[in-house]
Amino acid sequence: MEKNNLTAKQWLALELLVEGAQVKDVAADLKLSRHTISRWKRLPRFEEAMQRQYQRKKQAISRRMLD
């Protein structure tokens, strides 16, 4: 399965990172090396998807604050 041109593991790593998890913890959870996660973070498609997720998270927080 691919979501925004990311693999399922990449998407899961992205979600964990956006939630504040550290690279070493994401790598351990997904049974990957820290190097792999760090390499993914430098991929343009990963960076773009991560920025979109950060924006969505910020918008959700803003909406909750306005309620």
N, C-alpha and C positions, 0 to 999 in steps of 0.2 A: 504494500500500500504506500502510495506517495501522496503527500499533502504539501502543496506549494513547492513541488520538485524536491522535497526532502523525504528521506526514508522514514519508516516508522520509528526507528531508534533515534534518528536525528531530531524528529519532531518531539519525542519524549524528552530528549536531552534539552532541547530548547525550552520546553515548558518548565522543566525543573530549574533551569538557569534563570528564567524570568521570575520564578517564584523565590529566587534568592539562594538556591543551592550552590555550593562551591563546586568547581570543576572536579576536584578529587572525589567528592561525594557522588556526583553524577556518574563519573567513570566507574566507581565501585558498584553503584546500583545497577548500571547497565552492563557490567562485566567487560568494560573497555579500558584502554589505557588513557591516562590524562592527556597524553600527546594527541590521541585521536580527537578528543573533545576540543582541545585547543586548536587543532587543525580545522575542525568543522566551524569553529567560531570565526575563522578568517575567510570562509567561503562567502562570496557575495550573496548567494541565495539564502544562506543561513543567517547572515547579518541582517538582510532585508526582512526576513520572516521574524527575526528576533525583535527588530524595531517595531514592526506591526503589532506584535504581541505586547510589547511594553506600552505602546499607545493605547491598545484596547484595555489594558489593566489600569492605566491612568484615567481613562474615560470612565471606567466602571467605578473607580474610587471617587471621582468627581461627582458622578451621579448620586452615589450614596451620601456624600457630604451635603448635597443639595436637598435631599429628601427630608 
